[in-house]
Amino acid sequence: MKIGRVTYFNEKKGFGFLHHDDGNDYFFHVTSLLDDKDRNIKRGDVFSFDVERMNDKLRAVNINRLVEGDK
């Protein structure tokens, strides 16, 4: 499991990127959130997540909010 901070989120399209301390930005989609109530995502929110390889790219899955970011 990794922990990352939201650096970008497109509310209309439901996708964004989580930045991890390993220097990588991991793509995610709201369908990978474990809790449906977590869909109000803001830059700076902190999530735990697993990484999955899809089409030769890494993406965040099993995403769970840990801390709310900028308001």
C-alpha positions, 0 to 999 in steps of 0.5 A, a space after each residue: 500500500 502507498 500513500 499519496 496526495 492529490 495533485 490534480 482532479 477533473 471533477 467532470 471526468 472523474 479522474 486525477 493523479 496521486 503523487 507519491 514520495 517515490 516521485 511517481 504520479 499515479 492515475 486514478 478514477 473515482 470508480 477505484 474509490 473504496 467509499 462512494 462518499 469520498 467523491 468530493 475530491 480536492 487538491 491536497 487530499 491524502 489517500 492510501 492506495 494500491 498500484 495496478 499495471 494496466 496497458 503498460 501503465 501504473 494506476 492507483 486502485 483500492 483508494 481510501 481517503 486518509 486526510 482532507 486537503 485544501 478547502 
